[in-house]
Amino acid sequence: MAGFRFLTAGESHGQSLGAILEGVPAGLPLTAEQIASDLARRQRGYGRGARQQIERDRADIVSGVRHGITLGSPILLLVRNRDWENWTRVMQVEPLSEDEAAELTVAAEGGDKRSTPVTRLRPGHADLAGAIKYDFSDVRNVLERASARETAARVAAGAVARAFLAALGIEVWSFTAEVGGVAVDPERSTRTREEAEESPLRCPDPEAESRMIARIDEARSNGDTVGGVFEVVAHGLPVGLGSYVHWDRRLDAALAAAVMSINIVKGVELGLGFEQTRRFGSAVHDVIEGRDEDGRWIHRSNNAGGLTGGVTNGQPIVVRGAVKPISTLARPLPSADLITGRPVEKAHYERSDISVVPAAGIVGEAMVLLTLMNFALEKFGGDTLADTRDALEHYRARSAATHDQADGSGPAGSPGSTAAASASSGESGSGGDD
């Protein structure tokens, strides 16, 4: 059975979004205020649209917590959609009566967009693929769930994972690394984490941010949208999360899948990512300098992004997500009609953001947090937070302990044995990758 998992539910203009988390250990302090902080971060950012002026996202903790402490039972979170008030008839769950159906028909004939079935497909969205897959004649049935509004539930769930990992000394943060082709310069990234968090685009480079904002303004004036790149960094992880023994136990693969699952992400990099293909190996691989006085392994660089062989190596994890331009354009692209199959001059349009890179970074944080929590619980287990902490501390102590190499008394093949010393000298063994 899975030790930890989460699911989300809900539609963009339905009554609420939901998230259920199973496998959160008992004894974790958790309040709605902790979750509200991340939900508010997701709503901010230069280039956001009118929906963010309507919603004031907050998650109600419905189950799994008593007196501010998790119980070990499933946690249910609900995020209410304030915009539901404007969509109650269009999105109601119960079957429409004849009078209610007639009401929608009259509203549609009068030009009410909400009441009108959506058939003009939007390029870049799930409209066509979803409608064909599920045999819908109204794309509303697709776009309501495929909407990025669903990520509010992910962020709420991620906030629970943040609280759990913070209790283990692990923290995760993100920043905007690029918008519209304008990238941060590490040498000009002078803002502290707190200063970057409060900036319009959550960007550490003030000069680059000014040019990013100009690109967003250019897109807005042209009725267009613009994408970019966010970077997520995780600190405090022990060596050894994940495994190289099977493909589905590799942490790097799980992180890539988690970040790629975000609606707007079309590419994921770990560490240097594709840049590694443009360099010689001597300029890529992270030199291991040895242990420090606390027993921690030190690398000269972190080009691998904290993961080697699908396993954490003690360095910070670095994950980047490539955010495509938002698919809904104020000046819609040409498209086709779902019912007739014929071309139309303009695709369907509903209100939209211009750029969401800062918000996508918050969603990226949530997916990294949830993935790391899953792998941490897989390795350390625990029905209670105290159990998990104890297992982690025992593992850290074991990992920091040095092997007795002086007398060669270790088991055969261990770092303290004669055989291992000979192999590690570089004088024997192929060292091959195949």
MIRO-398833 format. One line per 10 residues: number of its first residue (from 1); their letters; for each residue x, y, z of C-alpha. Coordinates in Angstrom, 1 decimal. Layout:
NUM = A = X Y Z ~ ... .
This chain:
1 = MAGFRFLTAG = 0.0 0.0 0.0 ~ 1.1 3.6 -0.7 ~ 2.5 5.3 2.4 ~ 1.6 8.8 1.2 ~ -0.6 10.1 -1.6 ~ -2.8 13.1 -2.5 ~ -5.7 13.8 -4.9 ~ -7.5 16.9 -6.0 ~ -11.0 17.5 -7.1 ~ -13.2 20.4 -8.4 .
11 = ESHGQSLGAI = -13.9 22.6 -11.3 ~ -12.7 26.1 -12.1 ~ -16.2 27.7 -11.6 ~ -17.7 25.0 -9.4 ~ -18.5 25.4 -5.7 ~ -15.0 24.6 -4.4 ~ -11.7 22.8 -5.0 ~ -10.7 19.9 -2.8 ~ -7.5 18.1 -1.8 ~ -7.2 14.9 0.2 .
21 = LEGVPAGLPL = -3.9 13.8 1.7 ~ -3.5 10.3 3.0 ~ -0.5 9.1 5.0 ~ 0.4 12.4 6.8 ~ 1.9 11.2 10.2 ~ 0.1 12.2 13.4 ~ 1.5 14.9 15.6 ~ 2.3 17.5 13.0 ~ 1.2 21.0 14.0 ~ -1.0 22.4 11.2 .
31 = TAEQIASDLA = -3.3 25.4 10.9 ~ -5.3 27.0 8.1 ~ -3.1 30.1 8.4 ~ -0.1 28.1 7.3 ~ -1.9 27.0 4.2 ~ -3.3 30.5 3.5 ~ 0.2 31.9 3.2 ~ 1.1 29.7 0.2 ~ -2.4 30.2 -1.4 ~ -1.9 34.0 -1.2 .
41 = RRQRGYGRGA = 1.6 33.7 -2.8 ~ 0.0 31.8 -5.7 ~ -2.4 34.6 -6.4 ~ 0.3 37.3 -6.7 ~ 2.5 38.4 -9.5 ~ 2.7 41.0 -12.2 ~ 0.6 40.0 -15.2 ~ -2.2 38.2 -13.4 ~ -5.8 38.6 -14.6 ~ -9.2 39.7 -13.2 .
51 = RQQIERDRAD = -9.9 36.3 -11.5 ~ -7.3 37.0 -8.8 ~ -9.3 40.1 -7.9 ~ -12.4 37.9 -7.3 ~ -10.9 35.0 -5.4 ~ -9.4 35.3 -1.9 ~ -8.2 31.7 -1.6 ~ -8.2 30.1 1.8 ~ -8.4 26.4 2.6 ~ -10.8 25.0 5.2 .
61 = IVSGVRHGIT = -9.3 22.0 7.0 ~ -12.3 19.7 7.1 ~ -10.8 16.5 8.6 ~ -7.6 14.9 9.8 ~ -6.7 17.7 12.3 ~ -7.8 18.3 15.9 ~ -6.8 21.2 18.0 ~ -4.1 22.2 15.4 ~ -2.4 18.7 15.4 ~ -2.7 16.1 12.6 .
71 = LGSPILLLVR = -4.3 12.8 13.6 ~ -2.8 10.4 11.1 ~ -6.1 10.1 9.3 ~ -6.8 11.5 5.9 ~ -6.7 15.3 5.7 ~ -9.5 17.0 3.6 ~ -9.0 20.5 2.4 ~ -11.6 22.7 0.7 ~ -10.9 25.9 -1.2 ~ -14.1 27.8 -1.9 .
81 = NRDWENWTRV = -14.6 29.5 -5.3 ~ -16.1 32.9 -4.8 ~ -16.8 33.2 -8.5 ~ -19.2 30.3 -8.1 ~ -21.9 32.9 -7.3 ~ -21.8 33.9 -10.9 ~ -21.9 30.4 -12.3 ~ -24.5 28.6 -10.1 ~ -26.9 27.7 -12.9 ~ -24.3 27.0 -15.5 .
91 = MQVEPLSEDE = -22.3 24.7 -13.2 ~ -24.9 23.2 -10.9 ~ -24.5 19.6 -10.0 ~ -28.1 18.5 -10.1 ~ -29.9 17.8 -13.4 ~ -31.6 20.9 -15.0 ~ -35.3 21.1 -14.8 ~ -37.2 22.1 -18.0 ~ -37.5 25.7 -16.6 ~ -33.8 25.8 -15.7 .
101 = AAELTVAAEG = -32.8 24.6 -19.1 ~ -35.0 27.1 -20.7 ~ -33.5 29.8 -18.5 ~ -30.0 29.0 -19.8 ~ -31.3 28.9 -23.4 ~ -32.8 32.3 -23.1 ~ -29.7 33.7 -21.5 ~ -27.5 32.3 -24.3 ~ -29.7 33.7 -27.0 ~ -29.4 37.0 -25.2 .
111 = GDKRSTPVTR = -25.6 36.9 -25.5 ~ -24.7 35.7 -22.1 ~ -21.3 33.9 -22.6 ~ -21.5 31.9 -19.5 ~ -24.7 30.2 -20.6 ~ -23.5 29.5 -24.1 ~ -22.1 26.1 -24.9 ~ -18.4 26.4 -25.9 ~ -17.6 24.9 -29.3 ~ -14.9 27.1 -30.7 .
121 = LRPGHADLAG = -11.7 25.3 -29.8 ~ -8.8 27.1 -28.2 ~ -5.3 26.3 -29.6 ~ -3.0 25.2 -26.8 ~ -5.7 24.0 -24.5 ~ -7.1 20.5 -23.8 ~ -10.3 21.5 -25.6 ~ -10.1 19.3 -28.7 ~ -8.3 16.3 -27.1 ~ -10.6 16.3 -24.0 .
131 = AIKYDFSDVR = -13.8 16.7 -26.0 ~ -13.0 13.8 -28.3 ~ -11.7 11.6 -25.5 ~ -14.8 12.0 -23.3 ~ -17.4 12.5 -26.1 ~ -18.5 16.0 -25.1 ~ -20.3 18.4 -27.4 ~ -19.6 21.3 -25.0 ~ -16.0 22.2 -24.3 ~ -17.0 23.7 -20.9 .
141 = NVLERASARE = -16.9 20.1 -19.6 ~ -13.2 20.0 -20.4 ~ -11.9 23.4 -19.7 ~ -13.4 23.5 -16.2 ~ -11.2 20.7 -14.9 ~ -8.2 21.3 -17.3 ~ -8.1 24.9 -16.0 ~ -5.0 26.0 -14.0 ~ -7.5 26.9 -11.2 ~ -7.0 23.3 -10.1 .
151 = TAARVAAGAV = -3.5 24.2 -9.0 ~ -4.9 26.1 -6.0 ~ -5.8 22.6 -4.5 ~ -2.2 21.4 -5.2 ~ -0.8 24.5 -3.4 ~ -3.0 23.8 -0.4 ~ -1.8 20.2 -0.3 ~ 1.8 21.4 -0.8 ~ 1.5 23.6 2.2 ~ 0.8 20.6 4.4 .
161 = ARAFLAALGI = 3.9 18.9 2.9 ~ 5.9 22.1 3.6 ~ 4.9 21.9 7.3 ~ 6.0 18.3 7.5 ~ 9.3 18.8 5.7 ~ 10.1 22.0 7.7 ~ 9.8 19.8 10.9 ~ 12.6 17.7 9.4 ~ 14.8 20.7 8.6 ~ 14.0 20.7 4.9 .
171 = EVWSFTAEVG = 12.9 23.9 3.1 ~ 11.8 24.6 -0.5 ~ 11.6 27.9 -2.3 ~ 11.3 29.2 -5.9 ~ 12.0 32.3 -7.9 ~ 11.3 33.6 -11.4 ~ 14.4 32.9 -13.5 ~ 13.2 34.0 -16.9 ~ 10.2 35.8 -18.6 ~ 9.8 36.3 -22.4 .
181 = GVAVDPERST = 13.5 35.5 -23.1 ~ 14.8 37.8 -20.3 ~ 16.8 35.8 -17.8 ~ 18.3 36.6 -14.4 ~ 22.0 37.2 -14.1 ~ 23.4 35.4 -11.0 ~ 25.9 38.3 -10.6 ~ 23.1 40.8 -10.5 ~ 20.8 38.8 -8.3 ~ 21.4 41.0 -5.3 .
191 = RTREEAEESP = 18.0 40.7 -3.6 ~ 17.6 38.5 -0.5 ~ 15.1 35.7 -0.6 ~ 12.7 37.9 1.4 ~ 13.2 40.9 -0.9 ~ 12.7 38.8 -4.0 ~ 9.5 37.3 -2.5 ~ 8.0 40.8 -2.2 ~ 9.0 41.9 -5.7 ~ 6.4 42.1 -8.5 .
201 = LRCPDPEAES = 7.7 38.9 -10.2 ~ 9.4 37.2 -7.2 ~ 12.8 37.8 -9.0 ~ 16.2 38.1 -7.3 ~ 17.6 40.3 -10.2 ~ 16.0 43.8 -10.1 ~ 17.5 44.8 -13.5 ~ 16.2 41.7 -15.2 ~ 12.8 42.1 -13.5 ~ 12.4 45.5 -15.0 .
211 = RMIARIDEAR = 12.9 44.1 -18.5 ~ 10.6 41.2 -17.7 ~ 7.8 43.6 -16.8 ~ 8.4 45.4 -20.1 ~ 8.0 42.2 -21.9 ~ 4.7 41.5 -20.1 ~ 3.5 45.0 -20.9 ~ 4.4 44.4 -24.5 ~ 2.4 41.2 -24.6 ~ -0.6 42.9 -22.9 .
221 = SNGDTVGGVF = -0.7 45.7 -25.4 ~ -0.7 43.2 -28.3 ~ -3.4 41.1 -26.8 ~ -0.8 38.3 -26.4 ~ 0.7 36.3 -23.5 ~ 4.3 35.4 -22.5 ~ 6.0 32.5 -20.8 ~ 9.2 31.9 -18.9 ~ 11.1 29.7 -16.4 ~ 10.8 29.2 -12.7 .
231 = EVVAHGLPVG = 13.4 27.6 -10.5 ~ 12.7 25.6 -7.4 ~ 15.4 24.9 -4.8 ~ 15.2 22.5 -1.9 ~ 17.7 22.7 1.1 ~ 18.4 20.4 4.0 ~ 17.9 17.0 2.3 ~ 19.9 14.0 3.5 ~ 22.0 11.9 1.2 ~ 20.0 8.9 0.0 .
241 = LGSYVHWDRR = 16.4 9.8 -0.8 ~ 15.3 7.9 -3.9 ~ 17.0 4.9 -5.5 ~ 18.8 3.8 -8.6 ~ 17.6 0.2 -8.5 ~ 14.4 0.7 -10.5 ~ 13.2 3.4 -12.8 ~ 10.1 4.2 -10.7 ~ 12.1 4.7 -7.5 ~ 14.4 7.4 -9.0 .
251 = LDAALAAAVM = 13.7 10.7 -7.3 ~ 14.8 12.7 -10.3 ~ 12.2 11.0 -12.5 ~ 9.5 11.6 -9.9 ~ 10.4 15.3 -9.6 ~ 10.4 15.7 -13.4 ~ 7.0 14.0 -13.7 ~ 5.6 16.1 -10.8 ~ 6.7 19.4 -12.3 ~ 5.7 18.4 -15.8 .
261 = SINIVKGVEL = 2.2 17.6 -14.6 ~ 1.6 21.3 -14.0 ~ -0.8 22.5 -16.6 ~ 1.4 25.1 -18.2 ~ 4.8 23.4 -17.9 ~ 6.3 22.1 -21.2 ~ 9.8 21.2 -20.0 ~ 11.8 20.3 -16.9 ~ 15.5 20.6 -16.1 ~ 17.4 19.3 -13.1 .
271 = GLGFEQTRRF = 20.7 21.1 -12.3 ~ 22.4 22.3 -15.4 ~ 19.9 20.3 -17.5 ~ 20.4 20.7 -21.2 ~ 23.4 23.0 -20.7 ~ 25.3 19.8 -19.8 ~ 25.1 18.7 -23.4 ~ 27.1 21.8 -24.5 ~ 30.1 21.2 -22.1 ~ 32.9 18.7 -21.7 .
281 = GSAVHDVIEG = 32.5 16.3 -18.8 ~ 35.3 18.0 -16.9 ~ 33.2 21.1 -16.8 ~ 30.0 19.3 -15.8 ~ 30.6 16.7 -13.1 ~ 30.7 17.9 -9.5 ~ 34.1 17.3 -7.8 ~ 33.6 15.6 -4.4 ~ 36.0 17.3 -1.9 ~ 35.3 14.9 1.0 .
291 = RDEDGRWIHR = 33.6 15.3 4.4 ~ 33.6 18.4 6.5 ~ 34.1 18.3 10.3 ~ 30.4 17.4 10.8 ~ 30.6 14.4 8.5 ~ 28.8 16.0 5.6 ~ 29.9 15.3 2.1 ~ 31.0 18.5 0.2 ~ 30.9 19.0 -3.6 ~ 32.8 21.7 -5.3 .
301 = SNNAGGLTGG = 29.7 22.6 -7.5 ~ 26.1 21.5 -7.9 ~ 25.7 21.0 -11.6 ~ 23.8 17.8 -11.0 ~ 21.1 19.7 -9.1 ~ 21.5 17.6 -5.9 ~ 20.7 14.3 -7.6 ~ 23.0 11.5 -8.9 ~ 21.7 8.2 -10.0 ~ 18.2 9.2 -9.0 .
311 = VTNGQPIVVR = 19.4 9.7 -5.4 ~ 19.9 12.9 -3.3 ~ 23.6 13.5 -2.8 ~ 23.4 16.1 0.0 ~ 23.5 19.2 -2.2 ~ 20.4 21.4 -2.8 ~ 18.0 20.1 -5.3 ~ 17.5 22.4 -8.2 ~ 14.5 22.0 -10.6 ~ 13.4 24.3 -13.3 .
321 = GAVKPISTLA = 10.1 24.4 -15.1 ~ 9.6 25.9 -18.6 ~ 6.3 27.8 -18.6 ~ 4.6 28.2 -22.0 ~ 2.7 31.4 -22.9 ~ -0.9 31.1 -21.6 ~ -3.1 29.6 -24.3 ~ -6.1 31.9 -23.9 ~ -5.4 35.1 -25.8 ~ -7.2 38.4 -25.7 .
331 = RPLPSADLIT = -6.8 38.5 -29.4 ~ -7.7 34.9 -30.1 ~ -6.0 32.8 -32.8 ~ -8.0 31.2 -35.7 ~ -9.3 27.8 -34.9 ~ -12.1 25.3 -35.7 ~ -15.6 24.5 -34.3 ~ -16.0 21.3 -32.4 ~ -19.5 20.5 -33.9 ~ -19.1 21.5 -37.5 .
341 = GRPVEKAHYE = -15.3 20.8 -37.8 ~ -15.1 24.0 -39.9 ~ -12.6 26.8 -39.4 ~ -13.6 29.8 -37.3 ~ -11.9 33.2 -37.3 ~ -11.4 33.4 -33.6 ~ -11.2 30.8 -30.8 ~ -13.3 31.0 -27.7 ~ -12.1 33.6 -25.2 ~ -12.6 34.0 -21.5 .
351 = RSDISVVPAA = -10.7 36.3 -19.2 ~ -7.0 35.4 -18.9 ~ -3.7 36.3 -17.3 ~ -0.8 37.7 -19.4 ~ 1.9 35.9 -17.5 ~ 1.9 33.5 -14.6 ~ 5.5 32.5 -14.1 ~ 5.7 33.7 -10.4 ~ 2.5 31.8 -9.6 ~ 3.7 28.7 -11.6 .
361 = GIVGEAMVLL = 6.8 28.7 -9.3 ~ 4.5 28.4 -6.3 ~ 2.8 25.4 -7.9 ~ 6.2 24.0 -8.7 ~ 7.2 24.4 -5.0 ~ 4.0 22.4 -4.1 ~ 4.8 19.6 -6.5 ~ 8.4 19.4 -5.3 ~ 7.3 19.5 -1.6 ~ 4.7 16.7 -2.1 .
371 = TLMNFALEKF = 7.2 14.5 -4.0 ~ 9.9 15.0 -1.4 ~ 7.4 14.2 1.4 ~ 6.5 11.0 -0.3 ~ 10.1 9.9 -0.7 ~ 11.0 11.0 2.8 ~ 8.2 8.9 4.3 ~ 9.1 6.0 2.0 ~ 12.6 6.0 3.5 ~ 12.0 6.9 7.1 .
381 = GGDTLADTRD = 8.3 5.9 7.6 ~ 6.6 6.7 10.9 ~ 3.0 6.8 12.2 ~ 3.9 10.0 14.1 ~ 6.1 12.9 13.3 ~ 8.3 11.9 16.2 ~ 8.9 8.5 14.7 ~ 10.0 10.0 11.4 ~ 12.3 12.5 13.1 ~ 13.9 9.7 15.2 .
391 = ALEHYRARSA = 14.5 7.6 12.1 ~ 16.0 10.5 10.2 ~ 18.3 11.4 13.1 ~ 19.5 7.8 13.4 ~ 20.1 7.8 9.6 ~ 22.0 11.1 9.7 ~ 24.2 9.8 12.6 ~ 25.0 6.7 10.7 ~ 25.7 8.6 7.5 ~ 28.0 11.0 9.3 .
401 = ATHDQADGSG = 30.0 8.2 11.0 ~ 33.4 7.5 9.4 ~ 34.4 4.0 8.5 ~ 37.5 2.6 10.3 ~ 39.9 2.4 7.4 ~ 43.1 2.4 9.4 ~ 43.2 -1.3 10.3 ~ 41.3 -2.7 7.3 ~ 38.8 -4.4 9.6 ~ 35.7 -3.6 7.6 .
411 = PAGSPGSTAA = 33.8 -6.3 5.8 ~ 35.1 -7.4 2.4 ~ 34.5 -4.7 -0.2 ~ 33.8 -2.1 2.4 ~ 35.7 1.2 2.4 ~ 37.9 -0.2 5.2 ~ 38.9 -3.4 3.4 ~ 42.1 -4.0 1.5 ~ 40.0 -5.0 -1.6 ~ 38.1 -1.7 -1.5 .
421 = ASASSGESGS = 41.3 0.3 -1.0 ~ 42.8 -1.3 -4.1 ~ 39.8 -0.7 -6.2 ~ 39.4 2.9 -5.1 ~ 43.0 3.6 -6.0 ~ 42.2 3.8 -9.7 ~ 44.7 1.0 -10.4 ~ 42.1 -1.7 -11.1 ~ 38.6 -2.0 -12.2 ~ 37.0 -0.8 -15.4 .
431 = GGDD = 35.0 2.1 -14.0 ~ 32.8 1.8 -17.1 ~ 29.3 3.1 -17.4 ~ 28.0 0.1 -19.3 .
